[in-house]
Amino acid sequence: MESIRIIDIVGTAAFSIAGVSAAMEKKLDIFGIFIIAFVTALGGGTLRDILVGKVPIG
């Protein structure tokens, strides 16, 4: 079960990195980059939970 948790964390980090790269292309400041990374990671994790049928999301 520990390997699933590690994969979950790596996946969330990947979503966050994708958000950071998109925000850097738009030349946002550090606060904007943080917000975009947070929203992308949260949305990606929620989408992943919905697709695998994990209810309640969390």
C-alpha distance matrix in Angstrom:
0.0 3.8 5.5 5.4 6.7 9.1 10.2 10.9 13.0 14.7 15.7 17.2 19.0 20.4 21.8 23.3 24.9 26.3 27.9 29.3 30.9 32.5 33.8 35.2 37.1 38.7 39.7 38.3 38.5 35.5 35.1 35.1 32.5 30.2 30.8 30.2 27.0 25.7 26.8 25.5 21.9 22.0 23.5 21.2 18.1 19.9 21.1 17.6 16.5 19.8 19.5 16.2 17.6 15.5 18.2 19.0 18.3 16.7
3.8 0.0 3.8 5.4 5.2 6.4 8.8 9.9 10.9 12.6 14.4 15.6 16.8 18.6 20.4 21.4 22.8 24.7 26.2 27.2 28.9 30.8 31.9 33.1 35.2 36.9 37.5 36.2 36.1 33.0 32.8 33.1 30.4 28.0 29.0 28.6 25.1 24.0 25.6 24.3 20.6 21.1 23.1 20.8 17.7 20.1 21.5 18.2 17.5 21.1 20.9 18.0 19.8 17.4 20.1 20.5 19.2 17.0
5.5 3.8 0.0 3.8 5.4 5.1 6.2 8.6 10.0 10.6 12.3 14.3 15.3 16.4 18.6 20.0 20.9 22.6 24.6 25.6 26.9 28.9 30.4 31.4 33.2 35.2 36.0 35.0 35.2 32.3 32.4 32.3 29.4 27.5 28.5 27.6 24.1 23.5 25.0 23.1 19.7 20.7 22.2 19.4 16.9 19.6 20.3 16.8 16.8 20.3 19.6 16.9 19.2 17.5 20.6 21.4 19.7 18.0
5.4 5.4 3.8 0.0 3.8 5.4 5.1 6.1 8.7 9.9 10.5 12.4 14.3 15.2 16.7 18.5 19.9 21.2 22.9 24.5 25.8 27.3 28.9 30.3 32.0 33.7 34.8 33.6 34.1 31.4 31.1 30.8 28.1 26.1 26.6 25.7 22.5 21.6 22.6 20.8 17.4 18.0 19.2 16.5 13.8 16.2 16.9 13.3 13.1 16.5 15.9 13.1 15.5 13.7 16.9 17.8 16.2 14.8
6.7 5.2 5.4 3.8 0.0 3.8 5.5 5.0 6.3 8.7 9.8 10.7 12.4 14.3 15.6 16.7 18.4 20.2 21.5 22.7 24.6 26.2 27.2 28.7 30.7 32.2 33.1 31.6 31.7 28.8 28.4 28.4 25.8 23.5 24.2 23.7 20.3 19.1 20.5 19.2 15.5 16.0 17.9 15.7 12.6 15.2 16.7 13.5 13.1 16.8 17.0 14.6 16.5 14.1 16.8 17.0 15.1 12.9
9.1 6.4 5.1 5.4 3.8 0.0 3.8 5.3 5.2 6.2 8.6 10.0 10.6 12.3 14.4 15.4 16.4 18.5 20.2 21.0 22.6 24.6 25.8 26.8 28.8 30.7 31.3 30.1 30.2 27.3 27.4 27.4 24.5 22.5 23.6 22.9 19.4 18.8 20.6 18.9 15.3 16.6 18.6 16.0 13.6 16.8 17.9 14.8 15.3 19.0 18.7 16.7 19.1 17.1 20.0 20.3 17.9 15.7
10.2 8.8 6.2 5.1 5.5 3.8 0.0 3.8 5.5 5.1 6.1 8.6 9.8 10.4 12.4 14.2 15.1 16.5 18.6 19.9 21.0 22.8 24.4 25.6 27.2 29.2 30.2 29.3 29.8 27.2 27.4 26.9 23.9 22.3 23.2 21.9 18.5 18.3 19.5 17.3 14.0 15.6 16.8 13.7 11.8 15.0 15.4 12.1 13.2 16.6 15.8 14.1 17.0 15.6 18.8 19.5 17.0 15.5
10.9 9.9 8.6 6.1 5.0 5.3 3.8 0.0 3.8 5.5 5.2 6.3 8.7 9.9 10.8 12.5 14.3 15.6 17.0 18.6 20.3 21.6 22.9 24.6 26.3 27.8 28.9 27.6 28.2 25.6 25.2 24.7 22.1 20.2 20.6 19.6 16.4 15.5 16.5 14.7 11.3 12.2 13.7 11.0 8.5 11.6 12.6 9.5 10.2 13.8 13.7 12.3 14.7 12.9 15.8 16.2 13.4 11.8
13.0 10.9 10.0 8.7 6.3 5.2 5.5 3.8 0.0 3.8 5.4 5.2 6.2 8.6 10.0 10.6 12.3 14.3 15.5 16.5 18.5 20.2 21.1 22.4 24.6 26.1 26.8 25.4 25.5 22.7 22.6 22.4 19.7 17.6 18.5 17.9 14.3 13.6 15.4 13.9 10.2 11.7 14.0 11.7 9.5 13.0 14.5 12.1 12.9 16.5 16.8 15.8 18.0 15.9 18.4 18.3 15.3 13.0
14.7 12.6 10.6 9.9 8.7 6.2 5.1 5.5 3.8 0.0 3.8 5.5 5.0 6.2 8.8 9.8 10.4 12.3 14.3 15.1 16.4 18.5 19.9 20.8 22.7 24.7 25.4 24.5 25.0 22.4 22.8 22.4 19.2 17.8 19.1 17.8 14.2 14.5 16.2 13.9 10.8 13.2 14.8 11.9 10.8 14.5 15.2 12.7 14.5 17.8 17.4 16.6 19.5 18.0 20.8 21.1 17.9 16.1
15.7 14.4 12.3 10.5 9.8 8.6 6.1 5.2 5.4 3.8 0.0 3.8 5.4 5.0 6.4 8.7 9.9 10.7 12.7 14.4 15.5 16.9 18.6 20.1 21.5 23.3 24.6 23.7 24.6 22.4 22.5 21.5 18.6 17.4 18.0 16.3 13.1 13.3 14.2 11.5 8.7 11.0 11.8 8.5 7.8 11.5 11.6 9.2 11.6 14.5 13.9 13.7 16.7 15.6 18.5 19.0 15.7 14.6
17.2 15.6 14.3 12.4 10.7 10.0 8.6 6.3 5.2 5.5 3.8 0.0 3.8 5.4 5.2 6.3 8.7 10.0 10.8 12.5 14.5 15.6 16.7 18.5 20.4 21.6 22.7 21.3 22.0 19.6 19.3 18.5 15.9 14.2 14.6 13.4 10.1 9.8 11.0 8.9 5.5 7.8 9.5 7.1 6.1 9.8 10.9 9.5 11.3 14.3 14.7 14.8 17.1 15.6 17.8 17.7 14.2 12.6
19.0 16.8 15.3 14.3 12.4 10.6 9.8 8.7 6.2 5.0 5.4 3.8 0.0 3.8 5.4 5.0 6.1 8.6 9.8 10.4 12.3 14.3 15.2 16.3 18.5 20.1 20.7 19.6 20.0 17.5 17.8 17.3 14.2 12.8 14.2 12.9 9.2 9.9 12.0 9.9 7.0 10.2 12.1 9.9 9.7 13.4 14.3 13.0 15.1 18.0 18.1 18.4 20.8 19.4 21.6 21.4 17.8 16.0
20.4 18.6 16.4 15.2 14.3 12.3 10.4 9.9 8.6 6.2 5.0 5.4 3.8 0.0 3.8 5.3 5.1 6.2 8.7 9.8 10.7 12.5 14.3 15.3 16.8 18.9 20.0 19.4 20.5 18.5 19.1 18.0 14.7 14.2 15.3 13.2 9.9 11.5 12.7 9.6 7.8 11.3 12.1 9.2 10.2 13.7 13.6 12.4 15.2 17.7 17.1 17.8 20.6 19.8 22.4 22.6 19.0 17.9
21.8 20.4 18.6 16.7 15.6 14.4 12.4 10.8 10.0 8.8 6.4 5.2 5.4 3.8 0.0 3.8 5.5 5.1 6.4 8.8 10.1 10.8 12.5 14.4 15.7 17.1 18.7 17.7 19.1 17.4 17.5 15.8 13.0 12.6 12.8 10.4 7.6 9.0 9.3 6.0 4.8 8.3 8.5 6.0 7.9 11.0 10.9 10.6 13.5 15.5 15.4 16.6 19.1 18.4 20.5 20.6 16.9 16.2
23.3 21.4 20.0 18.5 16.7 15.4 14.2 12.5 10.6 9.8 8.7 6.3 5.0 5.3 3.8 0.0 3.8 5.4 5.1 6.3 8.7 9.9 10.5 12.3 14.4 15.6 16.5 15.2 16.0 13.9 14.1 12.9 9.9 9.1 10.0 8.1 4.6 6.5 8.1 5.8 4.6 8.4 9.7 8.5 9.9 12.9 13.6 13.6 16.0 18.1 18.6 19.7 21.9 20.7 22.5 22.1 18.3 17.0
24.9 22.8 20.9 19.9 18.4 16.4 15.1 14.3 12.3 10.4 9.9 8.7 6.1 5.1 5.5 3.8 0.0 3.8 5.3 5.0 6.2 8.6 9.8 10.5 12.4 14.4 15.1 14.6 15.6 13.8 14.9 13.7 10.1 10.4 12.1 9.9 6.8 9.7 11.4 8.8 8.3 12.1 13.0 11.3 13.0 16.2 16.3 16.1 18.8 20.9 20.8 22.0 24.6 23.7 25.7 25.5 21.8 20.5
26.3 24.7 22.6 21.2 20.2 18.5 16.5 15.6 14.3 12.3 10.7 10.0 8.6 6.2 5.1 5.4 3.8 0.0 3.8 5.5 5.3 6.3 8.7 10.0 10.9 12.9 14.4 14.3 16.2 15.2 16.0 13.9 10.8 11.8 12.6 9.4 7.5 10.6 10.9 7.6 8.5 12.1 11.8 10.1 12.8 15.4 14.8 15.1 18.2 19.7 19.4 21.1 23.6 23.3 25.3 25.4 21.7 21.0
27.9 26.2 24.6 22.9 21.5 20.2 18.6 17.0 15.5 14.3 12.7 10.8 9.8 8.7 6.4 5.1 5.3 3.8 0.0 3.8 5.5 5.1 6.1 8.6 10.0 10.9 12.4 11.5 13.3 12.5 12.7 10.4 7.7 8.8 9.0 5.6 4.5 7.8 8.0 5.5 7.5 10.5 10.5 10.0 12.7 14.9 14.8 15.8 18.6 19.8 20.2 22.1 24.2 23.6 25.1 24.8 21.0 20.3
29.3 27.2 25.6 24.5 22.7 21.0 19.9 18.6 16.5 15.1 14.4 12.5 10.4 9.8 8.8 6.3 5.0 5.5 3.8 0.0 3.8 5.5 5.1 6.1 8.6 10.0 10.4 9.6 10.9 9.7 11.0 9.3 5.7 7.4 9.1 6.7 5.2 9.0 10.4 8.7 9.9 13.1 13.8 13.4 15.6 18.0 18.3 19.0 21.6 23.3 23.6 25.2 27.4 26.6 28.1 27.6 23.9 22.7
30.9 28.9 26.9 25.8 24.6 22.6 21.0 20.3 18.5 16.4 15.5 14.5 12.3 10.7 10.1 8.7 6.2 5.3 5.5 3.8 0.0 3.8 5.5 5.1 6.3 8.9 9.8 10.4 12.5 12.1 13.9 11.8 8.6 11.1 12.5 9.6 8.7 12.5 13.3 11.0 12.5 15.9 15.9 14.9 17.6 20.0 19.6 20.2 23.3 24.7 24.4 26.3 28.8 28.3 30.2 30.0 26.2 25.4
32.5 30.8 28.9 27.3 26.2 24.6 22.8 21.6 20.2 18.5 16.9 15.6 14.3 12.5 10.8 9.9 8.6 6.3 5.1 5.5 3.8 0.0 3.8 5.5 5.2 6.7 8.9 9.4 12.3 12.8 13.8 10.8 8.6 11.4 11.7 8.3 8.8 12.4 12.1 9.9 12.5 15.3 14.6 14.3 17.4 19.2 18.6 19.8 22.9 23.7 23.6 25.9 28.2 28.0 29.5 29.3 25.7 25.2
33.8 31.9 30.4 28.9 27.2 25.8 24.4 22.9 21.1 19.9 18.6 16.7 15.2 14.3 12.5 10.5 9.8 8.7 6.1 5.1 5.5 3.8 0.0 3.8 5.4 5.2 6.4 5.8 8.6 9.3 10.3 7.2 5.4 8.8 9.2 6.5 7.9 11.3 11.4 10.4 13.0 15.5 15.4 15.7 18.5 20.2 20.2 21.7 24.3 25.3 25.7 27.9 29.9 29.3 30.5 30.0 26.3 25.6
35.2 33.1 31.4 30.3 28.7 26.8 25.6 24.6 22.4 20.8 20.1 18.5 16.3 15.3 14.4 12.3 10.5 10.0 8.6 6.1 5.1 5.5 3.8 0.0 3.8 5.3 4.8 6.0 8.3 9.1 11.4 9.2 6.9 10.5 12.0 9.9 10.4 14.0 14.8 13.6 15.6 18.5 18.7 18.6 21.3 23.3 23.3 24.3 27.1 28.3 28.5 30.5 32.7 32.1 33.6 33.1 29.3 28.4
37.1 35.2 33.2 32.0 30.7 28.8 27.2 26.3 24.6 22.7 21.5 20.4 18.5 16.8 15.7 14.4 12.4 10.9 10.0 8.6 6.3 5.2 5.4 3.8 0.0 3.8 5.4 7.9 11.0 12.6 14.5 11.8 10.1 13.7 14.6 11.9 12.9 16.5 16.5 14.9 17.5 20.2 19.7 19.5 22.6 24.4 23.8 25.0 28.1 28.9 28.8 31.1 33.4 33.2 34.7 34.5 30.8 30.2
38.7 36.9 35.2 33.7 32.2 30.7 29.2 27.8 26.1 24.7 23.3 21.6 20.1 18.9 17.1 15.6 14.4 12.9 10.9 10.0 8.9 6.7 5.2 5.3 3.8 0.0 3.8 5.6 9.4 11.8 13.0 9.9 9.4 13.1 13.3 10.9 13.0 16.1 15.8 15.0 17.9 20.1 19.5 20.0 23.2 24.5 24.1 25.9 28.6 29.2 29.4 32.0 33.9 33.7 34.8 34.3 30.7 30.3
39.7 37.5 36.0 34.8 33.1 31.3 30.2 28.9 26.8 25.4 24.6 22.7 20.7 20.0 18.7 16.5 15.1 14.4 12.4 10.4 9.8 8.9 6.4 4.8 5.4 3.8 0.0 3.8 6.7 9.4 11.4 9.2 8.8 12.5 13.4 12.0 13.6 16.8 17.2 16.7 19.2 21.6 21.6 22.1 24.9 26.5 26.5 28.1 30.7 31.6 32.0 34.3 36.2 35.7 36.8 36.1 32.5 31.6
38.3 36.2 35.0 33.6 31.6 30.1 29.3 27.6 25.4 24.5 23.7 21.3 19.6 19.4 17.7 15.2 14.6 14.3 11.5 9.6 10.4 9.4 5.8 6.0 7.9 5.6 3.8 0.0 3.8 6.7 7.8 5.5 6.1 9.5 10.2 9.5 11.5 14.1 14.6 15.0 17.4 19.3 19.7 20.7 23.2 24.6 25.1 26.8 29.1 30.0 30.9 33.1 34.7 33.9 34.7 33.8 30.2 29.2
38.5 36.1 35.2 34.1 31.7 30.2 29.8 28.2 25.5 25.0 24.6 22.0 20.0 20.5 19.1 16.0 15.6 16.2 13.3 10.9 12.5 12.3 8.6 8.3 11.0 9.4 6.7 3.8 0.0 3.8 5.5 5.3 6.2 8.7 10.1 10.7 12.2 14.3 15.6 16.5 18.3 20.1 21.1 22.3 24.3 25.8 26.8 28.3 30.3 31.6 32.7 34.6 36.1 34.9 35.6 34.4 30.9 29.5
35.5 33.0 32.3 31.4 28.8 27.3 27.2 25.6 22.7 22.4 22.4 19.6 17.5 18.5 17.4 13.9 13.8 15.2 12.5 9.7 12.1 12.8 9.3 9.1 12.6 11.8 9.4 6.7 3.8 0.0 3.8 5.5 5.0 6.2 8.7 10.0 10.4 12.2 14.3 15.3 16.4 18.2 19.9 20.9 22.4 24.2 25.5 26.7 28.5 30.2 31.4 32.9 34.5 33.0 33.7 32.5 28.9 27.2
35.1 32.8 32.4 31.1 28.4 27.4 27.4 25.2 22.6 22.8 22.5 19.3 17.8 19.1 17.5 14.1 14.9 16.0 12.7 11.0 13.9 13.8 10.3 11.4 14.5 13.0 11.4 7.8 5.5 3.8 0.0 3.8 5.4 5.1 6.3 8.7 9.9 10.6 12.4 14.2 15.4 16.5 18.2 19.8 21.2 22.5 24.2 25.7 27.1 28.6 30.2 31.8 33.0 31.4 31.7 30.3 26.8 25.2
35.1 33.1 32.3 30.8 28.4 27.4 26.9 24.7 22.4 22.4 21.5 18.5 17.3 18.0 15.8 12.9 13.7 13.9 10.4 9.3 11.8 10.8 7.2 9.2 11.8 9.9 9.2 5.5 5.3 5.5 3.8 0.0 3.8 5.4 5.1 6.1 8.5 9.9 10.6 12.1 14.1 15.3 16.3 17.9 19.9 21.0 22.2 24.0 25.7 26.8 28.2 30.2 31.5 30.2 30.7 29.4 25.9 24.7
32.5 30.4 29.4 28.1 25.8 24.5 23.9 22.1 19.7 19.2 18.6 15.9 14.2 14.7 13.0 9.9 10.1 10.8 7.7 5.7 8.6 8.6 5.4 6.9 10.1 9.4 8.8 6.1 6.2 5.0 5.4 3.8 0.0 3.8 5.5 5.2 6.0 8.5 10.0 10.5 12.1 14.1 15.3 16.2 18.1 19.8 20.8 22.2 24.2 25.6 26.7 28.5 30.1 28.8 29.7 28.7 25.1 23.7
30.2 28.0 27.5 26.1 23.5 22.5 22.3 20.2 17.6 17.8 17.4 14.2 12.8 14.2 12.6 9.1 10.4 11.8 8.8 7.4 11.1 11.4 8.8 10.5 13.7 13.1 12.5 9.5 8.7 6.2 5.1 5.4 3.8 0.0 3.8 5.6 5.2 6.1 8.6 9.9 10.6 12.2 14.1 15.3 16.4 18.2 19.8 21.0 22.5 24.3 25.7 27.1 28.5 26.9 27.6 26.3 22.8 21.0
30.8 29.0 28.5 26.6 24.2 23.6 23.2 20.6 18.5 19.1 18.0 14.6 14.2 15.3 12.8 10.0 12.1 12.6 9.0 9.1 12.5 11.7 9.2 12.0 14.6 13.3 13.4 10.2 10.1 8.7 6.3 5.1 5.5 3.8 0.0 3.8 5.5 5.1 6.1 8.5 9.9 10.6 12.0 14.0 15.4 16.4 18.0 19.8 21.1 22.4 24.1 25.9 26.9 25.4 25.8 24.4 21.0 19.7
30.2 28.6 27.6 25.7 23.7 22.9 21.9 19.6 17.9 17.8 16.3 13.4 12.9 13.2 10.4 8.1 9.9 9.4 5.6 6.7 9.6 8.3 6.5 9.9 11.9 10.9 12.0 9.5 10.7 10.0 8.7 6.1 5.2 5.6 3.8 0.0 3.8 5.5 5.2 6.0 8.5 9.9 10.4 11.9 14.0 15.2 16.1 17.9 19.8 20.9 22.1 24.2 25.5 24.5 25.2 24.3 20.7 19.8
27.0 25.1 24.1 22.5 20.3 19.4 18.5 16.4 14.3 14.2 13.1 10.1 9.2 9.9 7.6 4.6 6.8 7.5 4.5 5.2 8.7 8.8 7.9 10.4 12.9 13.0 13.6 11.5 12.2 10.4 9.9 8.5 6.0 5.2 5.5 3.8 0.0 3.8 5.6 5.2 6.1 8.5 9.9 10.4 12.1 14.1 15.2 16.3 18.2 19.9 20.9 22.5 24.2 22.9 24.0 23.2 19.5 18.2
25.7 24.0 23.5 21.6 19.1 18.8 18.3 15.5 13.6 14.5 13.3 9.8 9.9 11.5 9.0 6.5 9.7 10.6 7.8 9.0 12.5 12.4 11.3 14.0 16.5 16.1 16.8 14.1 14.3 12.2 10.6 9.9 8.5 6.1 5.1 5.5 3.8 0.0 3.8 5.5 5.2 6.1 8.5 9.9 10.6 12.2 14.1 15.3 16.5 18.3 20.0 21.3 22.5 20.8 21.5 20.3 16.7 15.2
26.8 25.6 25.0 22.6 20.5 20.6 19.5 16.5 15.4 16.2 14.2 11.0 12.0 12.7 9.3 8.1 11.4 10.9 8.0 10.4 13.3 12.1 11.4 14.8 16.5 15.8 17.2 14.6 15.6 14.3 12.4 10.6 10.0 8.6 6.1 5.2 5.6 3.8 0.0 3.8 5.5 5.1 5.9 8.4 9.9 10.4 12.0 14.0 15.3 16.3 18.1 20.0 20.9 19.7 20.1 19.1 15.6 14.9
25.5 24.3 23.1 20.8 19.2 18.9 17.3 14.7 13.9 13.9 11.5 8.9 9.9 9.6 6.0 5.8 8.8 7.6 5.5 8.7 11.0 9.9 10.4 13.6 14.9 15.0 16.7 15.0 16.5 15.3 14.2 12.1 10.5 9.9 8.5 6.0 5.2 5.5 3.8 0.0 3.8 5.5 5.1 5.9 8.4 9.8 10.3 12.0 14.1 15.2 16.2 18.2 19.8 19.0 20.1 19.6 15.9 15.5
21.9 20.6 19.7 17.4 15.5 15.3 14.0 11.3 10.2 10.8 8.7 5.5 7.0 7.8 4.8 4.6 8.3 8.5 7.5 9.9 12.5 12.5 13.0 15.6 17.5 17.9 19.2 17.4 18.3 16.4 15.4 14.1 12.1 10.6 9.9 8.5 6.1 5.2 5.5 3.8 0.0 3.8 5.5 5.1 6.0 8.5 9.8 10.4 12.2 14.2 15.3 16.6 18.2 16.9 18.3 17.7 14.0 12.9
22.0 21.1 20.7 18.0 16.0 16.6 15.6 12.2 11.7 13.2 11.0 7.8 10.2 11.3 8.3 8.4 12.1 12.1 10.5 13.1 15.9 15.3 15.5 18.5 20.2 20.1 21.6 19.3 20.1 18.2 16.5 15.3 14.1 12.2 10.6 9.9 8.5 6.1 5.1 5.5 3.8 0.0 3.8 5.5 5.2 6.1 8.6 9.9 10.6 12.3 14.3 15.6 16.5 14.9 15.6 14.7 11.0 10.1
23.5 23.1 22.2 19.2 17.9 18.6 16.8 13.7 14.0 14.8 11.8 9.5 12.1 12.1 8.5 9.7 13.0 11.8 10.5 13.8 15.9 14.6 15.4 18.7 19.7 19.5 21.6 19.7 21.1 19.9 18.2 16.3 15.3 14.1 12.0 10.4 9.9 8.5 5.9 5.1 5.5 3.8 0.0 3.8 5.5 5.1 6.0 8.5 9.9 10.5 12.2 14.3 15.3 14.5 15.3 14.8 11.3 11.7
21.2 20.8 19.4 16.5 15.7 16.0 13.7 11.0 11.7 11.9 8.5 7.1 9.9 9.2 6.0 8.5 11.3 10.1 10.0 13.4 14.9 14.3 15.7 18.6 19.5 20.0 22.1 20.7 22.3 20.9 19.8 17.9 16.2 15.3 14.0 11.9 10.4 9.9 8.4 5.9 5.1 5.5 3.8 0.0 3.8 5.4 5.1 6.1 8.6 9.9 10.5 12.4 14.2 13.7 15.4 15.6 12.0 12.2
18.1 17.7 16.9 13.8 12.6 13.6 11.8 8.5 9.5 10.8 7.8 6.1 9.7 10.2 7.9 9.9 13.0 12.8 12.7 15.6 17.6 17.4 18.5 21.3 22.6 23.2 24.9 23.2 24.3 22.4 21.2 19.9 18.1 16.4 15.4 14.0 12.1 10.6 9.9 8.4 6.0 5.2 5.5 3.8 0.0 3.8 5.4 5.0 6.2 8.7 9.9 10.8 12.3 11.0 12.7 12.7 9.0 8.8
19.9 20.1 19.6 16.2 15.2 16.8 15.0 11.6 13.0 14.5 11.5 9.8 13.4 13.7 11.0 12.9 16.2 15.4 14.9 18.0 20.0 19.2 20.2 23.3 24.4 24.5 26.5 24.6 25.8 24.2 22.5 21.0 19.8 18.2 16.4 15.2 14.1 12.2 10.4 9.8 8.5 6.1 5.1 5.4 3.8 0.0 3.8 5.4 5.1 6.2 8.7 10.1 10.5 9.4 10.3 10.2 6.7 7.8
21.1 21.5 20.3 16.9 16.7 17.9 15.4 12.6 14.5 15.2 11.6 10.9 14.3 13.6 10.9 13.6 16.3 14.8 14.8 18.3 19.6 18.6 20.2 23.3 23.8 24.1 26.5 25.1 26.8 25.5 24.2 22.2 20.8 19.8 18.0 16.1 15.2 14.1 12.0 10.3 9.8 8.6 6.0 5.1 5.4 3.8 0.0 3.8 5.5 5.1 6.2 8.7 9.9 10.1 11.6 12.4 9.4 11.2
17.6 18.2 16.8 13.3 13.5 14.8 12.1 9.5 12.1 12.7 9.2 9.5 13.0 12.4 10.6 13.6 16.1 15.1 15.8 19.0 20.2 19.8 21.7 24.3 25.0 25.9 28.1 26.8 28.3 26.7 25.7 24.0 22.2 21.0 19.8 17.9 16.3 15.3 14.0 12.0 10.4 9.9 8.5 6.1 5.0 5.4 3.8 0.0 3.8 5.5 5.2 6.3 8.6 8.7 11.3 12.5 9.6 10.8
16.5 17.5 16.8 13.1 13.1 15.3 13.2 10.2 12.9 14.5 11.6 11.3 15.1 15.2 13.5 16.0 18.8 18.2 18.6 21.6 23.3 22.9 24.3 27.1 28.1 28.6 30.7 29.1 30.3 28.5 27.1 25.7 24.2 22.5 21.1 19.8 18.2 16.5 15.3 14.1 12.2 10.6 9.9 8.6 6.2 5.1 5.5 3.8 0.0 3.8 5.5 5.3 6.1 5.1 7.5 8.8 6.2 8.0
19.8 21.1 20.3 16.5 16.8 19.0 16.6 13.8 16.5 17.8 14.5 14.3 18.0 17.7 15.5 18.1 20.9 19.7 19.8 23.3 24.7 23.7 25.3 28.3 28.9 29.2 31.6 30.0 31.6 30.2 28.6 26.8 25.6 24.3 22.4 20.9 19.9 18.3 16.3 15.2 14.2 12.3 10.5 9.9 8.7 6.2 5.1 5.5 3.8 0.0 3.8 5.5 5.1 6.0 7.4 9.1 7.4 10.3
19.5 20.9 19.6 15.9 17.0 18.7 15.8 13.7 16.8 17.4 13.9 14.7 18.1 17.1 15.4 18.6 20.8 19.4 20.2 23.6 24.4 23.6 25.7 28.5 28.8 29.4 32.0 30.9 32.7 31.4 30.2 28.2 26.7 25.7 24.1 22.1 20.9 20.0 18.1 16.2 15.3 14.3 12.2 10.5 9.9 8.7 6.2 5.2 5.5 3.8 0.0 3.8 5.5 7.8 10.2 12.4 10.8 13.3
16.2 18.0 16.9 13.1 14.6 16.7 14.1 12.3 15.8 16.6 13.7 14.8 18.4 17.8 16.6 19.7 22.0 21.1 22.1 25.2 26.3 25.9 27.9 30.5 31.1 32.0 34.3 33.1 34.6 32.9 31.8 30.2 28.5 27.1 25.9 24.2 22.5 21.3 20.0 18.2 16.6 15.6 14.3 12.4 10.8 10.1 8.7 6.3 5.3 5.5 3.8 0.0 3.8 5.7 9.1 11.5 10.5 12.6
17.6 19.8 19.2 15.5 16.5 19.1 17.0 14.7 18.0 19.5 16.7 17.1 20.8 20.6 19.1 21.9 24.6 23.6 24.2 27.4 28.8 28.2 29.9 32.7 33.4 33.9 36.2 34.7 36.1 34.5 33.0 31.5 30.1 28.5 26.9 25.5 24.2 22.5 20.9 19.8 18.2 16.5 15.3 14.2 12.3 10.5 9.9 8.6 6.1 5.1 5.5 3.8 0.0 3.8 6.1 8.9 8.9 11.7
15.5 17.4 17.5 13.7 14.1 17.1 15.6 12.9 15.9 18.0 15.6 15.6 19.4 19.8 18.4 20.7 23.7 23.3 23.6 26.6 28.3 28.0 29.3 32.1 33.2 33.7 35.7 33.9 34.9 33.0 31.4 30.2 28.8 26.9 25.4 24.5 22.9 20.8 19.7 19.0 16.9 14.9 14.5 13.7 11.0 9.4 10.1 8.7 5.1 6.0 7.8 5.7 3.8 0.0 3.8 6.1 6.1 8.4
18.2 20.1 20.6 16.9 16.8 20.0 18.8 15.8 18.4 20.8 18.5 17.8 21.6 22.4 20.5 22.5 25.7 25.3 25.1 28.1 30.2 29.5 30.5 33.6 34.7 34.8 36.8 34.7 35.6 33.7 31.7 30.7 29.7 27.6 25.8 25.2 24.0 21.5 20.1 20.1 18.3 15.6 15.3 15.4 12.7 10.3 11.6 11.3 7.5 7.4 10.2 9.1 6.1 3.8 0.0 3.0 5.0 8.0
19.0 20.5 21.4 17.8 17.0 20.3 19.5 16.2 18.3 21.1 19.0 17.7 21.4 22.6 20.6 22.1 25.5 25.4 24.8 27.6 30.0 29.3 30.0 33.1 34.5 34.3 36.1 33.8 34.4 32.5 30.3 29.4 28.7 26.3 24.4 24.3 23.2 20.3 19.1 19.6 17.7 14.7 14.8 15.6 12.7 10.2 12.4 12.5 8.8 9.1 12.4 11.5 8.9 6.1 3.0 0.0 3.8 6.3
18.3 19.2 19.7 16.2 15.1 17.9 17.0 13.4 15.3 17.9 15.7 14.2 17.8 19.0 16.9 18.3 21.8 21.7 21.0 23.9 26.2 25.7 26.3 29.3 30.8 30.7 32.5 30.2 30.9 28.9 26.8 25.9 25.1 22.8 21.0 20.7 19.5 16.7 15.6 15.9 14.0 11.0 11.3 12.0 9.0 6.7 9.4 9.6 6.2 7.4 10.8 10.5 8.9 6.1 5.0 3.8 0.0 3.8
16.7 17.0 18.0 14.8 12.9 15.7 15.5 11.8 13.0 16.1 14.6 12.6 16.0 17.9 16.2 17.0 20.5 21.0 20.3 22.7 25.4 25.2 25.6 28.4 30.2 30.3 31.6 29.2 29.5 27.2 25.2 24.7 23.7 21.0 19.7 19.8 18.2 15.2 14.9 15.5 12.9 10.1 11.7 12.2 8.8 7.8 11.2 10.8 8.0 10.3 13.3 12.6 11.7 8.4 8.0 6.3 3.8 0.0
